[in-house]
Amino acid sequence: MTVKQLSEQSGFSAVCLPEPDREISGGYCGDLLSWVMGRAKADQAWITIMTNMNIAAVATLCDVSAIILSEGVQPDDGVKEAAEARGINIISTELPTFEAAKQLARLI
């Protein structure tokens, strides 16, 4: 499943999709950035409530397909611009992290 397909089929909202056709192979949930850096895998969708500038850097290092912002959090414009520049897809949902992970698992 691609990031664009996930966004359309899940009801999640696209925040920025510079690479909408990127494939998603799985998911990872985590908010401690150093922990995510050591455990998230390439091509996974990373679910987090973190919205600071460092999420774009961590997503780049881990080569995740997308960042899914749960719990209704939204990034500021600087984070969106950094994600766009690095080719990092960001989508968001009002769902709690657990429910977002269940939705992701159902669809992929």
VMD Tcl script that draws the C-alpha trace (Angstrom):
set ca {
  {0.00 0.00 0.00}
  {1.24 3.48 -0.79}
  {1.15 6.48 1.54}
  {-1.46 8.13 -0.68}
  {-3.65 5.02 -0.60}
  {-3.32 4.85 3.18}
  {-4.35 8.47 3.52}
  {-7.37 8.01 1.25}
  {-8.56 4.68 2.68}
  {-7.95 5.39 6.36}
  {-9.54 8.79 6.61}
  {-6.21 10.22 7.79}
  {-5.45 13.73 6.52}
  {-2.52 14.54 4.27}
  {-0.27 17.19 5.81}
  {2.42 16.97 3.14}
  {2.97 14.23 0.58}
  {6.15 14.89 -1.41}
  {6.41 11.13 -2.15}
  {2.80 9.87 -2.21}
  {3.65 6.66 -4.07}
  {6.09 5.48 -1.40}
  {5.23 1.93 -0.29}
  {4.49 1.11 3.36}
  {5.72 -2.26 4.62}
  {4.72 -2.00 8.28}
  {4.41 0.36 11.19}
  {6.25 1.60 14.25}
  {4.87 3.58 17.21}
  {7.12 5.70 19.37}
  {7.68 9.17 20.75}
  {11.20 9.01 22.16}
  {13.25 10.07 19.14}
  {16.46 8.27 20.12}
  {14.45 5.07 20.65}
  {12.76 5.43 17.26}
  {16.13 6.01 15.55}
  {17.35 2.65 16.79}
  {14.22 0.65 16.07}
  {12.08 2.01 13.22}
  {12.75 0.30 9.91}
  {12.90 1.57 6.37}
  {9.53 1.71 4.61}
  {7.51 1.62 7.83}
  {4.94 4.25 8.75}
  {5.96 5.87 12.04}
  {3.13 6.86 14.37}
  {3.96 9.59 16.89}
  {2.63 12.61 18.75}
  {5.94 14.46 18.37}
  {5.75 17.53 16.15}
  {9.09 19.25 16.58}
  {11.61 19.78 13.80}
  {13.56 16.66 14.78}
  {10.88 14.32 13.45}
  {11.93 15.14 9.88}
  {15.55 14.30 10.72}
  {14.64 11.02 12.43}
  {12.34 10.03 9.57}
  {15.18 10.69 7.13}
  {17.68 8.65 9.17}
  {15.27 5.73 9.49}
  {14.01 6.06 5.90}
  {10.39 5.62 6.97}
  {7.67 5.90 4.33}
  {5.60 8.35 6.35}
  {5.09 9.98 9.69}
  {1.56 9.56 11.03}
  {0.73 12.19 13.63}
  {-1.89 10.82 16.02}
  {-4.05 12.34 18.77}
  {-4.91 15.36 16.58}
  {-1.46 16.97 16.82}
  {-0.33 19.15 13.91}
  {3.15 20.26 12.88}
  {4.00 23.90 12.41}
  {4.87 25.30 8.99}
  {8.62 24.93 9.57}
  {8.26 21.20 10.15}
  {6.12 20.84 7.04}
  {8.70 22.72 4.97}
  {11.54 20.56 6.33}
  {9.57 17.40 5.57}
  {8.79 18.56 2.04}
  {12.45 19.39 1.42}
  {13.55 15.96 2.66}
  {10.84 14.00 0.85}
  {9.13 12.96 4.09}
  {5.40 12.26 3.91}
  {3.31 13.40 6.87}
  {-0.30 12.46 7.49}
  {-2.41 13.08 10.58}
  {-5.35 11.65 12.44}
  {-7.50 12.55 15.42}
  {-7.35 8.91 16.53}
  {-5.39 7.91 19.63}
  {-2.08 6.22 18.82}
  {-3.40 2.73 19.59}
  {-6.42 3.18 17.31}
  {-4.25 4.68 14.55}
  {-1.95 1.64 14.76}
  {-4.95 -0.71 14.51}
  {-6.21 1.20 11.45}
  {-2.76 1.02 9.83}
  {-2.50 -2.72 10.55}
  {-5.95 -3.38 9.06}
  {-5.08 -1.61 5.83}
  {-1.59 -2.89 5.15}
}
mol new
graphics top color blue
foreach p $ca { graphics top sphere $p radius 0.5 }
foreach p [lrange $ca 0 end-1] q [lrange $ca 1 end] { graphics top cylinder $p $q radius 0.2 }
display resetview
